[in-house]
Structures are given as structure tokens and as C-alpha cells.
Amino acid sequence: MQTPTQNPRGAEFWNSTMGHSWVSQQAVISDVFTSVTSVSLGAAAAKPGERVIDIGCGTGDTVLAFAKVVGPSGAVVGVDISVPMLDLAKHRVAEAGLANVTCALADATIYGFEPRWADLVYSRFGLMFFDDPVKAFTNIRGGMKAGGRLVFVCFRTMQESPWFRVPIEAARPHVPPQPPLDPSAPGMFSFAREERVRGILTEAGFHEIALKATDVPIHGGDIAQSMAFITQAGPLPALLENATDDQRHRAMEAVRNALAASLGADGRDLHVGLWLVSALA
């Protein structure tokens, strides 16, 4: 199945190995992001009876949480570009017997949101990958009620996120050099600069824009769980992509040792640096 999109590279990425990896590691990823999910859902402050759009809903963690909060008098629409991830989200929704959830396979840049429908639009790491973020946020705002709330969480710089920085710095000496990245290109850290996020949202028509810098602990659990996550998600897989088997082996050993030296017994001695972003339509 093909996803209608203006971002074919993003669609290919999330429908290939990466999308299937997130499905296979769903339980691990959900656990690792426990604190992130709690903090961002708290900021969203959904209420019974509200209508919620969850952009980049992935395998369904936050869709399920919203569905329970808004109850049968409310409704949730989960939107994602990844077929394997959305299929798992649909399965989890059906398994939970939730009748107030719809899952849409779509690119939020061009998806036909019902006009002025949503009280709340939310995303956990799902909004940093748009090729044309102003167009995407303008389209999203069209699906929101006047005064509706936009709340999302995104990464600050990698330097401010030791959970990603520590493994990258450990692996880098063992793999081929990487070309410098365009900080504004679609990707995990494309919303790292506050002024860029404010500019995008302002141009898209949002107001009362606020960004709160928040450091959130990651639930690494133990080294095995941390390795299972970090080798499937984040910037490390791209760093290892062109490595030889020997380079990959040495890099993975270095990452394992760096995590072992950094993680506490509860797996929480590393954190991610986030923006909690809010705005009104």
C-alpha cells in the first residue's frame, strides 16, 4: 500500500526497515519513552469529550492513552505515514475495544482533516520530518477549532541529549566519516532551534506560541534493552549504515561500554533534551 505524500523519502524510510523495526521493538520503545510520554500527555491535558488529532501516532501508545481520557463522548484520530506502524496501532485499538478511535494512513501535510474539528492536536516526535513544515502546520491548523490547542514534543540539539550523544561519540571513531548534516533538513533535530520553530508556527497562523526546555530521563532499563533501542532508533543506525562488519562490531562494543559506564541501576542516568511546544490555532 502506498501512502499519499509530498514526502516520498520520508514515506520510504518509515515504511521500510525502520518502520518494521519500530513494530518489532514496540514494547521496548514504549518503555524507553515512558517519561517522555507522561510529560507530553500531561502538557496536552486532554479532557473528557474532546476531539484529538495525534500526528505521527506510530504504533499507538498515545492514541490509546487519549482514547481512554476523552472517553466515548470524545474522539481520537491517529495519523501516520507508516503502514506497518499504523497496522499495529489499529490492532492495539481493536484489541482494546475502543470505538472512539480512527487511524488514518496519511501525510499530515496534505491530509484532508475535517475543518475546525479538533480541540487538541498532539504529537510525540512526529512533526520534525516534514519537507515543507509551514505547509504542513497550515494544513493541520485547518483541522482545528478556533482557539484549539497544539501541543507537541520535539528534540533540542543532540548535544543536549546524552541518551543519543553518548553512543554516537562512542561509535564515531570506529566508522567511516559522515558528511555534515543540514540542521534544517527533515529529521530528529530539525526543530532544535527555538527561533525556527516559532517562525514556522507563526507563518502557519498559530499564536500564543510557547517553548519550554525540558530534560526528561530515559528508561533504559538495562544494557540489553538500551542497546535494543539505540541500535534501531535515533541517529546511530544511520552512522552504522556504511560500516563494514568489523567496523560495526567495534562500534557496537564501544557503544555498549559507553552505555554501561553511563547508565545507573534504574537505567535513568541519561536524558533527552526536549522542547515542549504549545500554541493556539
URWOUR-V703041 format. One record per residue. N is the residue number from 1. RES is the residue in one small letter. PHI is phi in radians with two decimals (999 if undefined). OMEGA is omega in whole degrees, 0 to 359 (* if undefined). Layout:
((N/RES/PHI/OMEGA) (N/RES/PHI/OMEGA))
//
This chain:
((1/m/999/178) (2/q/-1.72/179) (3/t/-1.66/174) (4/p/-1.04/187) (5/t/-2.73/168) (6/q/-1.78/182) (7/n/-2.28/185) (8/p/-1.07/179) (9/r/-1.16/178) (10/g/-1.12/179) (11/a/-1.10/179) (12/e/-1.09/182) (13/f/-1.05/186) (14/w/-1.43/176) (15/n/-1.86/179) (16/s/-1.89/186) (17/t/-0.99/184) (18/m/-1.09/180) (19/g/-1.07/179) (20/h/-1.20/177) (21/s/-1.13/178) (22/w/-1.12/177) (23/v/-1.15/183) (24/s/-1.17/181) (25/q/-1.83/187) (26/q/-0.94/183) (27/a/-1.12/179) (28/v/-1.13/182) (29/i/-1.10/178) (30/s/-1.04/181) (31/d/-1.20/181) (32/v/-1.04/183) (33/f/-1.60/183) (34/t/-0.90/182) (35/s/-1.20/178) (36/v/-1.05/180) (37/t/-1.08/181) (38/s/-1.08/181) (39/v/-1.12/184) (40/s/-1.28/176) (41/l/-1.17/176) (42/g/-1.09/178) (43/a/-1.17/180) (44/a/-1.19/175) (45/a/0.87/177) (46/a/-1.10/183) (47/k/-2.21/177) (48/p/-0.95/178) (49/g/1.54/182) (50/e/-1.38/174) (51/r/-1.82/188) (52/v/-2.19/169) (53/i/-1.92/180) (54/d/-1.95/184) (55/i/-1.54/184) (56/g/1.18/188) (57/c/-1.24/175) (58/g/1.03/185) (59/t/-1.49/167) (60/g/1.87/181) (61/d/-0.89/187) (62/t/-1.38/174) (63/v/-1.04/179) (64/l/-1.09/180) (65/a/-1.12/180) (66/f/-1.12/182) (67/a/-1.03/180) (68/k/-1.26/181) (69/v/-1.26/185) (70/v/-1.30/175) (71/g/1.25/185) (72/p/-1.15/178) (73/s/-1.47/177) (74/g/-1.89/181) (75/a/-2.67/179) (76/v/-2.27/172) (77/v/-2.01/176) (78/g/-1.72/183) (79/v/-2.08/176) (80/d/-2.67/183) (81/i/-1.65/186) (82/s/-1.74/179) (83/v/-1.07/183) (84/p/-1.11/181) (85/m/-1.22/181) (86/l/-1.22/176) (87/d/-1.05/178) (88/l/-1.18/177) (89/a/-1.04/178) (90/k/-1.07/179) (91/h/-1.07/181) (92/r/-1.18/177) (93/v/-1.12/180) (94/a/-1.12/180) (95/e/-1.09/179) (96/a/-1.44/178) (97/g/1.18/183) (98/l/-1.61/182) (99/a/-1.64/185) (100/n/-1.81/183) (101/v/-2.14/170) (102/t/-2.13/178) (103/c/-1.95/184) (104/a/-2.01/175) (105/l/-1.44/188) (106/a/-2.89/170) (107/d/-1.64/184) (108/a/-1.09/178) (109/t/-1.13/186) (110/i/-2.20/183) (111/y/-1.10/181) (112/g/-1.47/177) (113/f/-1.09/174) (114/e/-1.13/185) (115/p/-1.04/173) (116/r/0.91/184) (117/w/-1.70/194) (118/a/-1.59/169) (119/d/-1.38/186) (120/l/-2.51/168) (121/v/-2.02/186) (122/y/-2.31/170) (123/s/-2.72/171) (124/r/-1.88/177) (125/f/1.13/183) (126/g/-1.92/189) (127/l/-2.00/186) (128/m/-1.62/190) (129/f/-1.95/181) (130/f/-1.27/172) (131/d/-1.19/181) (132/d/-2.24/187) (133/p/-1.10/179) (134/v/-1.12/178) (135/k/-1.09/181) (136/a/-1.12/182) (137/f/-1.20/175) (138/t/-1.12/178) (139/n/-1.14/179) (140/i/-1.08/181) (141/r/-1.07/178) (142/g/-1.10/179) (143/g/-1.60/184) (144/m/-1.90/173) (145/k/-1.12/173) (146/a/-1.03/183) (147/g/1.45/177) (148/g/-1.11/186) (149/r/-1.68/169) (150/l/-1.88/178) (151/v/-2.39/176) (152/f/-2.57/179) (153/v/-2.11/179) (154/c/-2.50/182) (155/f/-1.45/163) (156/r/-1.38/183) (157/t/-1.26/178) (158/m/-1.10/178) (159/q/-1.06/181) (160/e/-1.56/180) (161/s/-2.17/181) (162/p/-0.98/178) (163/w/-0.96/176) (164/f/-1.66/185) (165/r/-1.14/183) (166/v/-1.05/178) (167/p/-1.14/180) (168/i/-1.11/180) (169/e/-1.14/178) (170/a/-1.26/185) (171/a/-1.41/191) (172/r/-0.97/181) (173/p/-1.12/187) (174/h/-1.82/185) (175/v/-2.19/179) (176/p/-1.03/178) (177/p/-1.03/180) (178/q/-1.84/176) (179/p/-1.16/178) (180/p/-1.09/182) (181/l/-1.61/172) (182/d/-1.32/185) (183/p/-1.13/179) (184/s/-1.72/179) (185/a/-1.20/179) (186/p/-0.93/182) (187/g/2.86/187) (188/m/-0.95/189) (189/f/-1.90/183) (190/s/-1.24/178) (191/f/-1.85/183) (192/a/-1.18/184) (193/r/-1.55/182) (194/e/-0.99/184) (195/e/-1.13/178) (196/r/-1.20/180) (197/v/-1.09/179) (198/r/-1.06/180) (199/g/-1.11/179) (200/i/-1.08/183) (201/l/-1.18/178) (202/t/-1.11/180) (203/e/-1.12/179) (204/a/-1.43/174) (205/g/1.74/178) (206/f/-1.46/178) (207/h/-2.45/185) (208/e/0.87/183) (209/i/-1.38/179) (210/a/-2.39/174) (211/l/-2.16/179) (212/k/-1.99/177) (213/a/-1.29/184) (214/t/-2.40/174) (215/d/-1.75/187) (216/v/-2.10/179) (217/p/-1.18/177) (218/i/-1.76/180) (219/h/-1.52/181) (220/g/-1.20/179) (221/g/1.27/176) (222/d/-2.64/184) (223/i/-1.10/181) (224/a/-1.08/180) (225/q/-1.19/179) (226/s/-1.07/179) (227/m/-1.15/179) (228/a/-1.06/180) (229/f/-1.35/191) (230/i/-1.17/179) (231/t/-1.51/180) (232/q/-1.93/187) (233/a/-2.31/180) (234/g/1.50/186) (235/p/-1.40/185) (236/l/-1.11/181) (237/p/-0.97/179) (238/a/-1.16/179) (239/l/-1.14/183) (240/l/-1.55/191) (241/e/-1.00/184) (242/n/-1.79/180) (243/a/-1.37/172) (244/t/-1.29/179) (245/d/-1.04/180) (246/d/-1.16/178) (247/q/-1.09/180) (248/r/-1.09/180) (249/h/-1.07/181) (250/r/-1.16/178) (251/a/-1.13/181) (252/m/-1.17/176) (253/e/-1.11/179) (254/a/-1.12/178) (255/v/-1.12/179) (256/r/-1.02/181) (257/n/-1.16/180) (258/a/-1.16/178) (259/l/-1.17/180) (260/a/-1.04/180) (261/a/-1.35/187) (262/s/-1.84/185) (263/l/-1.43/173) (264/g/-1.43/181) (265/a/-1.06/180) (266/d/-1.65/178) (267/g/1.26/189) (268/r/-2.03/181) (269/d/-1.41/174) (270/l/-2.00/182) (271/h/-2.36/171) (272/v/-2.03/177) (273/g/-1.63/187) (274/l/-2.10/161) (275/w/-1.80/165) (276/l/-1.68/188) (277/v/-1.88/176) (278/s/-2.40/179) (279/a/-2.84/177) (280/l/-2.03/179) (281/a/-1.35/*))
//
